[in-house]
């Protein structure tokens, strides 16, 4: 099977980072002001990307897809729960990305929301048909164009106006950190799908996470800067005012396609974990079609609740995996289900939802993951103690 180079992996995750959803999320940080907003973005990304790195390393070390690595902690049947939830979140992401892209493009060339949803959907299907290892020159050209155009966008935002008081309700610093954690966390159940295909999986994981983390921070800052320096929260309007025209169209279309392609492609790979009868590529195309239809039919303007829901499901999941793989050296891939870990995950899920009502300077994800890892270690010690006691009783 053809392997991807470290450079190709870097390009893939550059494309994931250059995202309209990340720019739009960045606008929410504007009421905090540039200094506090930037601090929240950086802290959040350090937390989120650290988790993303550890998840990618598990896949890179074992050569398994993201949802196959989950089975190492939760068992064959237990892992199906997370594969199903992952497919669901990826269908949601596909729809949200297409919706956001079509809405923004419609602000520049108003041909009708549904038209742009279909155009984006067709391009994503084209990307899927070519496949991850054969994108080659298409990806290089697209990323070069996106890089240049985002530089132009930065110039327009940061050097064409003066800072003004951003309107909107200011969130707490902890909530802002959490919103920055949420994006890398949403990629966490996907990264192993790409690092396992690499010639040098561990090196590719590091490059992927560092590239994504830097680019994602950059997108957040563009969104925040747009709101602070132009007073405008609609990125398409900023582009039109700057006279970008066709360049804006290229940014919006291809940034949407390169990011959403990863969501749809990974939905296909996760579906293969659910059933060997499912074909990953065909499922990815089906997910794109469902996403495009959803984007046409339903409004998806506020995704913060969706981001927090993803965090509450996948933060405790990866915490259990980190504890098992790196600390306890447990591998439950061969068992049907690991009841102990499923209970610990459920406690972590409930704790995350409860922590959402508690304001901490580092958000909810980090405290929740620390708690979940500690529970895993404690449970292992208790079980080891019980096994020792049973052996002594038998003697």
C-alpha positions in Angstrom: 0.0 0.0 0.0 1.3 3.4 -0.9 2.4 5.4 2.1 2.2 9.1 2.8 5.4 11.2 3.4 5.8 13.4 6.5 5.5 16.4 4.1 2.2 15.1 2.8 0.9 14.7 6.3 1.9 18.3 7.1 0.0 19.4 4.0 -3.1 17.4 5.0 -3.2 19.1 8.5 -2.4 22.5 7.1 -5.6 22.1 5.0 -7.5 21.0 8.1 -6.3 24.1 10.0 -7.2 26.6 7.2 -10.9 26.5 8.0 -13.8 28.9 7.9 -15.2 27.3 11.1 -12.0 28.2 13.0 -12.1 31.8 11.7 -15.7 32.1 12.7 -15.0 30.6 16.1 -12.2 33.1 16.5 -14.6 36.0 16.2 -16.1 35.0 19.6 -12.8 35.9 21.3 -13.0 39.6 20.2 -14.8 40.9 23.4 -11.9 39.7 25.5 -9.5 42.0 23.6 -6.4 41.0 21.7 -4.0 40.2 24.6 -6.4 38.1 26.7 -8.0 36.5 23.6 -4.6 35.5 22.2 -3.6 34.0 25.6 -6.8 32.0 25.7 -6.3 30.8 22.1 -2.7 29.7 22.8 -3.4 28.0 26.1 -6.4 26.2 24.6 -4.4 24.9 21.6 -1.5 23.7 23.8 -4.0 21.6 25.8 -6.0 20.4 22.8 -2.9 19.6 20.6 -1.2 17.7 23.4 -4.2 15.4 23.5 -4.3 15.2 19.7 -0.5 14.3 19.7 -0.9 11.4 22.2 -3.9 10.1 20.3 -1.9 10.2 17.0 1.1 8.5 18.6 -1.1 5.5 19.7 -2.2 5.1 16.1 1.3 5.7 14.7 2.9 3.1 17.1 0.3 0.4 16.5 -0.6 1.1 12.8 -4.3 1.1 13.6 -7.0 3.6 12.7 -8.3 6.0 15.3 -11.4 3.8 16.1 -9.4 0.6 16.1 -7.1 2.1 18.7 -10.2 2.9 20.9 -10.8 -0.9 21.0 -7.5 -1.3 22.7 -9.1 0.3 25.8 -12.8 -0.5 25.5 -12.8 -3.9 23.7 -14.3 -4.9 20.4 -17.9 -4.3 21.3 -17.1 -1.3 23.6 -15.2 0.4 20.8 -18.3 0.3 18.5 -20.0 2.8 20.8 -17.3 5.4 20.0 -17.0 4.5 16.4 -20.8 5.1 16.1 -20.6 8.4 18.0 -17.6 9.4 15.9 -19.5 8.8 12.6 -22.3 10.9 14.0 -20.1 13.8 14.9 -18.4 13.6 11.5 -21.7 13.7 9.7 -22.5 16.8 11.8 -19.1 18.4 11.0 -19.5 17.7 7.3 -22.9 19.5 7.3 -21.6 22.4 9.4 -18.6 23.0 7.2 -20.6 22.9 4.0 -23.2 25.2 5.6 -20.6 27.7 6.7 -18.8 27.6 3.4 -21.9 28.1 1.3 -23.2 30.9 3.6 -19.9 32.8 3.3 -19.6 32.3 -0.5 -23.2 33.4 -0.9 -22.2 36.7 0.7 -19.8 37.3 -2.2 -21.6 35.6 -5.2 -25.3 35.1 -4.3 -26.4 32.3 -6.6 -28.5 30.7 -3.8 -27.4 28.8 -0.7 -28.3 25.4 -2.1 -26.2 25.9 -5.2 -23.0 26.5 -3.2 -23.8 23.6 -0.9 -24.0 21.4 -4.0 -20.8 22.8 -5.5 -18.8 22.2 -2.3 -20.3 18.8 -1.9 -19.3 17.8 -5.5 -15.7 19.0 -4.9 -15.4 17.1 -1.6 -16.6 13.9 -3.5 -14.0 14.6 -6.1 -11.3 14.8 -3.4 -12.6 11.5 -1.9 -12.6 9.8 -5.3 -8.9 10.8 -5.8 -8.0 9.4 -2.3 -5.7 10.5 0.4 -2.4 9.0 -0.9 -2.9 10.3 -4.5 -3.9 13.9 -3.9 -0.2 14.9 -4.4 0.1 17.9 -6.7 -3.6 18.9 -6.2 -2.9 19.3 -2.4 0.3 21.2 -3.0 -1.3 23.7 -5.4 -4.3 24.1 -3.2 -2.3 24.7 0.0 0.1 27.1 -1.7 -2.9 29.2 -2.9 -4.6 29.1 0.5 -1.4 30.1 2.2 -0.9 33.2 -0.1 -4.6 34.2 0.2 -4.6 33.9 4.0 -1.6 36.2 4.1 -3.5 38.7 1.9 -6.4 38.3 4.4 -4.1 39.1 7.3 -2.8 42.2 5.6 -6.4 43.4 4.9 -7.5 42.8 8.6 -4.4 43.9 10.6 -3.0 46.7 8.4 -6.0 48.4 7.0 -7.8 49.6 10.1 -7.5 50.5 13.7 -8.6 48.5 16.7 -12.1 49.2 17.9 -14.2 48.0 20.9 -15.7 44.7 19.8 -19.3 44.3 20.5 -20.8 41.1 21.7 -21.1 39.3 25.1 -17.7 38.6 26.6 -17.2 35.0 27.8 -15.1 34.1 30.8 -11.4 33.4 30.2 -11.9 29.7 31.1 -14.8 29.4 28.6 -12.6 31.0 25.9 -9.8 28.5 26.6 -12.3 25.7 26.3 -13.5 27.0 23.0 -9.9 26.9 21.8 -9.4 23.4 23.1 -12.6 22.2 21.3 -11.2 22.4 17.7 -8.1 20.3 18.1 -10.2 18.0 20.4 -12.7 17.5 17.5 -9.8 16.1 15.3 -8.6 13.8 18.1 -10.8 10.8 17.0 -9.4 11.2 13.4 -5.7 11.8 13.5 -4.6 8.1 13.6 -6.5 7.5 10.4 -3.8 9.5 8.7 -0.7 8.9 10.8 -1.0 5.1 10.4 -0.7 5.6 6.6 2.7 7.5 6.9 6.2 6.2 6.1 7.4 7.5 9.4 4.2 7.4 11.7 5.7 9.0 14.8 7.5 11.8 12.9 4.4 12.4 10.8 2.3 12.7 14.0 4.5 15.4 15.5 4.6 17.3 12.2 0.8 17.0 11.7 0.0 18.3 15.2 2.5 21.1 15.2 1.4 22.3 11.7 -2.3 22.0 12.6 -1.8 23.8 16.0 0.0 26.8 14.5 -2.4 27.1 11.6 -5.4 26.7 13.8 -4.2 29.5 16.2 -3.6 31.6 13.1 -7.2 31.1 11.9 -8.6 31.9 15.4 -6.5 35.1 15.4 -7.7 36.1 12.0 -11.3 35.8 13.2 -10.6 37.6 16.4 -8.7 40.3 14.5 -11.4 40.7 12.0 -13.9 41.5 14.7 -11.6 43.8 16.6 -10.0 45.7 13.7 -13.0 45.9 11.3 -15.9 45.6 13.7 -17.2 42.9 11.3 -18.0 39.3 12.3 -18.8 38.1 8.7 -15.6 37.1 7.0 -17.2 37.3 3.6 -18.2 40.9 4.1 -14.6 41.7 5.1 -13.3 40.1 1.9 -15.8 42.0 -0.2 -14.9 45.3 1.4 -11.2 44.5 0.7 -12.0 44.0 -3.0 -10.7 40.4 -2.9 -13.6 39.1 -5.1 -12.4 35.9 -6.9 -9.5 35.4 -4.4 -12.1 35.4 -1.6 -14.1 32.8 -3.5 -11.0 30.6 -3.9 -10.2 30.9 -0.1 -13.7 30.0 0.9 -14.3 27.1 -1.5 -11.0 25.3 -1.1 -10.6 25.9 2.7 -14.0 24.3 3.1 -13.3 21.4 0.8 -9.8 20.6 2.3 -11.1 20.5 5.8 -14.5 18.8 5.2 -12.8 16.1 3.1 -11.0 14.9 6.3 -14.3 14.7 8.2 -16.0 12.7 5.4 -13.0 10.5 4.8 -12.6 9.6 8.5 -16.4 8.9 8.8 -15.8 6.2 6.2 -12.8 4.8 8.0 -14.8 4.8 11.3 -17.7 3.1 9.6 -15.3 0.3 8.6 -14.7 -0.2 12.4 -18.5 -0.7 12.8 -18.7 -3.3 10.1 -16.3 -4.9 7.7 -19.1 -4.9 5.1 -19.0 -1.1 4.8 -16.7 0.4 2.2 -14.8 3.4 3.6 -14.7 5.4 0.4 -18.4 4.8 -0.5 -19.4 5.6 3.1 -17.4 8.9 2.9 -19.3 9.9 -0.3 -22.6 9.0 1.4 -21.6 11.1 4.4 -20.9 14.1 2.1 -24.3 13.7 0.4 -26.0 13.6 3.8 -24.0 16.6 5.0 -24.8 18.6 1.9 -28.5 17.9 2.2 -28.4 18.8 5.9 -26.6 22.0 5.1 -29.4 22.9 2.6 -32.3 22.1 4.9 -31.2 23.1 8.4 -29.7 26.3 10.0 -26.4 25.8 11.7 -25.3 29.2 12.9 -24.2 28.5 16.5 -22.0 25.4 16.9 -20.6 26.1 20.4 -23.0 23.5 22.0 -21.9 21.0 19.4 -18.3 21.6 20.2 -18.8 21.2 23.9 -20.8 17.9 23.3 -17.8 16.6 21.3 -15.5 17.5 24.1 -17.6 15.8 26.7 -17.6 12.5 24.7 -14.1 12.4 23.4 -12.0 14.0 26.2 -12.7 11.2 28.7 -12.3 8.6 25.9 -8.8 9.7 25.0 -7.9 10.1 28.7 -8.7 6.4 29.3 -6.6 5.5 26.2 -3.7 7.7 27.4 -3.8 6.0 30.8 -4.0 2.5 29.3 -1.4 2.9 26.5 1.3 5.1 28.1 0.9 4.5 31.9 -0.7 1.1 32.5 0.4 -0.8 29.3 -3.0 -2.4 29.1 -4.3 -3.8 25.8 -8.0 -4.9 25.8 -8.2 -5.3 22.0 -9.0 -9.0 22.2 -11.9 -8.8 24.7 -15.5 -8.1 23.9 -15.9 -5.1 26.2 -14.0 -3.6 29.1 -16.7 -2.7 31.6 -14.3 -1.0 33.9 -13.1 1.5 31.3 -16.7 2.1 30.0 -17.8 3.0 33.6 -14.7 5.3 34.0 -15.6 7.0 30.7 -19.2 7.5 31.8 -17.9 9.1 35.0 -15.6 11.4 32.9 -18.5 12.3 30.6 -20.8 13.3 33.6 -17.9 15.2 35.2 -17.3 17.2 32.0 -20.9 18.2 31.8 -20.8 19.2 35.5 -17.5 21.1 35.1 -19.2 23.2 32.4 -20.9 25.1 35.2 -17.6 25.7 37.0 -15.3 28.5 35.8 -11.7 27.5 35.8 -8.8 29.3 34.1 -8.0 26.3 32.0 -11.5 25.3 30.9 -13.1 21.9 31.6 -11.2 19.5 29.3 -7.9 19.5 31.3 -9.4 19.0 34.8 -11.8 16.3 33.4 -8.9 14.4 31.7 -6.7 14.5 34.8 -9.6 13.2 36.8 -10.3 10.4 34.3 -6.6 9.3 34.1 -6.4 9.3 37.9 -9.5 7.0 38.0 -7.9 4.6 35.6 -4.7 4.4 37.6 -6.7 4.0 40.9 -8.9 1.3 39.4 -5.8 -0.6 38.2 -4.2 -0.4 41.6 -7.4 -1.7 43.3 -7.7 -4.6 40.8 -4.0 -5.5 41.2 -4.5 -5.5 45.0 -7.5 -7.7 44.6 -5.6 -10.1 42.3 -2.8 -10.3 44.9 -5.2 -10.9 47.7 -7.0 -13.7 45.7 -3.7 -15.5 45.0 -2.7 -15.3 48.7 -6.1 -16.7 49.7 -5.7 -19.6 47.2 -2.3 -20.5 48.6 
